């Protein structure tokens, strides 16, 4: 990202930090609540990752195409 001067790099890095915090919350629930494991863990994790890909990673991909980075 730095190599191609991605303008939203700080936002993207911040998003990764927030994802890590959310993941730690999921893991906390995962370790203490059997119902959460069965009903929600996979869904919550998928939503978090898909949201990041759709919003953040797609911005980076679009930028890379714009600056013709391969």
C-alpha positions as CSV (number, residue, x, y, z in Angstrom):
1,X,0.0,0.0,0.0
2,X,2.8,2.4,0.8
3,X,4.6,1.5,-2.5
4,X,1.6,2.7,-4.5
5,X,0.8,5.7,-2.2
6,X,-2.6,4.3,-1.3
7,X,-4.4,7.4,0.1
8,X,-6.4,5.6,2.7
9,X,-3.6,3.5,4.2
10,X,-4.1,4.9,7.8
11,X,-7.8,4.1,7.6
12,X,-7.1,0.6,6.3
13,X,-4.6,0.0,9.1
14,X,-7.0,1.3,11.7
15,X,-9.6,-1.1,10.3
16,X,-7.3,-4.0,10.9
17,X,-6.8,-2.9,14.5
18,X,-10.5,-2.7,15.0
19,X,-10.9,-6.2,13.4
20,X,-8.4,-7.5,15.9
21,X,-10.3,-6.0,18.8
22,X,-13.6,-7.5,17.5
23,X,-11.9,-10.9,16.9
24,X,-10.7,-10.9,20.5
25,X,-14.3,-10.2,21.7
26,X,-15.5,-13.1,19.6
27,X,-12.8,-15.3,21.1
28,X,-13.8,-14.3,24.6
29,X,-17.4,-15.3,23.8
30,X,-16.2,-18.4,22.1
31,X,-14.3,-19.6,25.1
32,X,-17.1,-18.9,27.6
33,X,-20.4,-19.5,25.9
34,X,-21.2,-22.8,24.2
35,X,-24.4,-21.4,22.7
36,X,-22.5,-18.6,21.0
37,X,-20.1,-21.1,19.5
38,X,-22.9,-23.0,17.9
39,X,-25.2,-20.2,16.8
40,X,-23.2,-17.0,16.2
41,X,-19.4,-17.4,16.1
42,X,-19.0,-18.4,12.4
43,X,-21.6,-15.9,11.3
44,X,-20.1,-13.0,13.2
45,X,-16.6,-13.8,12.0
46,X,-17.8,-14.1,8.3
47,X,-19.6,-10.8,8.5
48,X,-16.6,-9.0,9.9
49,X,-14.3,-10.4,7.2
50,X,-16.7,-9.9,4.4
51,X,-17.4,-6.3,5.5
52,X,-13.7,-5.6,5.5
53,X,-13.1,-7.1,2.1
54,X,-16.1,-5.3,0.5
55,X,-15.3,-1.9,2.0
56,X,-11.6,-1.7,2.7
57,X,-9.9,-4.2,0.4
58,X,-12.0,-3.2,-2.6
59,X,-10.8,0.4,-2.2
60,X,-7.2,-0.7,-2.3
61,X,-7.9,-2.9,-5.4
62,X,-9.5,0.0,-7.1
63,X,-6.6,2.3,-6.3
64,X,-4.1,-0.3,-7.5
65,X,-5.9,-0.5,-10.8
66,X,-6.1,3.3,-11.1
67,X,-2.4,3.6,-10.7
68,X,-1.8,0.6,-12.9
69,X,0.0,-1.4,-10.2
70,X,0.5,-5.1,-11.0
